[in-house]
Amino acid sequence: MVMKRLDYEFTVCKVPDLTGIDLDDEFYFIGKTDEELSLVCRTERVPQLTTAREDGWKAMRIEGVLDFSLIGILAKISAVLADHKIGIFVVSTFHTDYILTKTDDFERAAEVLGSNGYTIAD
């Protein structure tokens, strides 16, 4: 499986509404529940008004389109990284998954995944 590094710094934040979110940006993920509105975006594009934020994330994408019948992809990646004490934040889209780690853990995460059979592409 190929994992592609994304050359951006990301922020995970809570926002009060959609105001100020750059909906034309290349990367952002919005999640809304009955309890919160969350945003993952490039750090340079964080809206001015947030109620909480966590900077310092890097991401890699699982390359290709993942079929919904595939089972255990994230579980395996998560287990490999957990065994090395690397926490993750995952965002899933219709086609694939994005694995975010804290910036300080990112290179080690790439090395660990690489040594466990994953191809890490730039």
Phi, psi and omega per residue, in radians:
M1 nan 2.397 -3.109
V2 -1.754 2.292 3.071
M3 -2.008 2.172 -3.132
K4 -1.781 2.206 3.064
R5 -1.197 2.430 3.032
L6 -1.814 2.280 -3.016
D7 -1.554 0.974 3.133
Y8 -2.427 2.718 2.915
E9 -1.667 2.380 -3.115
F10 -2.042 2.727 3.054
T11 -2.216 2.449 3.031
V12 -1.883 2.177 -3.074
C13 -2.541 2.869 2.993
K14 -1.859 2.401 3.128
V15 -2.214 2.643 -3.126
P16 -1.320 -0.464 3.140
D17 -2.848 -3.058 -3.086
L18 -1.434 -0.089 -3.137
T19 -1.030 2.300 3.068
G20 1.549 -0.153 3.086
I21 -1.382 2.240 3.135
D22 -1.404 1.603 -3.086
L23 -1.268 -0.082 3.065
D24 -1.701 -0.021 -3.114
D25 -1.201 2.763 -3.097
E26 -1.173 -0.661 -3.103
F27 -2.308 2.169 2.892
Y28 -2.874 2.655 3.115
F29 -2.326 2.252 3.137
I30 -2.042 2.308 3.062
G31 -2.220 2.280 -3.125
K32 -2.253 2.319 3.029
T33 -2.259 -3.047 3.085
D34 -1.239 -0.189 -3.089
E35 -1.916 -0.380 -3.077
E36 -2.835 2.881 3.022
L37 -2.143 1.967 -3.084
S38 -1.906 2.637 -3.127
L39 -2.407 2.317 2.930
V40 -2.025 2.164 -3.107
C41 -2.632 2.968 3.055
R42 -1.082 2.410 -3.055
T43 -0.977 -0.652 -3.138
E44 -1.204 -0.174 -3.105
R45 -1.973 0.228 3.135
V46 -1.112 2.303 3.112
P47 -1.070 2.694 -3.120
Q48 -1.094 -0.634 -3.079
L49 -1.777 1.897 3.028
T50 -2.253 2.689 3.074
T51 -1.715 -0.295 3.049
A52 -2.852 2.608 3.109
R53 -2.677 2.612 3.095
E54 -2.310 1.863 3.113
D55 -1.499 3.006 2.973
G56 1.561 0.730 3.099
W57 -2.032 2.523 2.993
K58 -2.135 2.785 -3.037
A59 -2.402 2.700 2.936
M60 -2.346 2.619 -3.091
R61 -1.943 2.419 2.973
I62 -1.295 2.065 -3.056
E63 -1.298 2.555 3.120
G64 1.623 3.029 3.124
V65 -1.660 2.161 3.141
L66 -1.586 2.199 3.105
D67 -1.273 2.451 -3.135
F68 -1.094 -0.325 3.137
S69 -1.394 -0.209 3.105
L70 -1.216 2.345 -3.048
I71 -2.129 2.371 2.973
G72 1.554 0.098 -3.107
I73 -1.061 -0.945 -3.140
L74 -1.189 -0.583 3.114
A75 -1.080 -0.730 3.138
K76 -1.179 -0.803 3.126
I77 -1.082 -0.796 -3.141
S78 -1.070 -0.733 -3.133
A79 -1.138 -0.754 3.120
V80 -1.047 -0.819 -3.115
L81 -1.239 -0.675 3.105
A82 -1.081 -0.655 3.102
D83 -1.064 -0.382 3.128
H84 -1.887 0.294 3.084
K85 1.045 0.662 3.098
I86 -1.933 2.005 3.118
G87 -1.377 2.673 3.134
I88 -2.315 2.784 2.967
F89 -2.257 2.212 -3.023
V90 -2.018 2.414 3.003
V91 -2.154 2.278 3.132
S92 -1.968 2.465 3.038
T93 -2.027 -3.103 3.130
F94 -1.048 -0.678 -3.042
H95 -1.628 -0.570 -2.986
T96 -2.738 -3.021 -3.124
D97 -2.187 2.614 3.098
Y98 -2.069 2.215 -3.129
I99 -1.838 2.084 3.090
L100 -1.903 2.422 3.008
T101 -2.239 2.839 3.019
K102 -1.072 2.542 -3.090
T103 -0.943 -0.703 -3.130
D104 -1.111 -0.408 -3.122
D105 -1.751 -0.113 -2.944
F106 -1.083 -0.854 -3.110
E107 -1.136 -0.701 3.101
R108 -1.132 -0.676 3.092
A109 -1.075 -0.765 3.120
A110 -1.092 -0.727 3.119
E111 -1.124 -0.782 -3.132
V112 -1.098 -0.808 3.120
L113 -1.106 -0.731 3.110
G114 -1.049 -0.689 -3.131
S115 -1.346 -0.115 3.103
N116 -1.934 0.422 2.991
G117 1.686 -0.049 3.100
Y118 -1.552 2.501 3.053
T119 -1.642 2.189 3.138
I120 -1.812 2.034 -3.092
A121 -1.881 2.550 3.067
D122 -1.559 nan nan
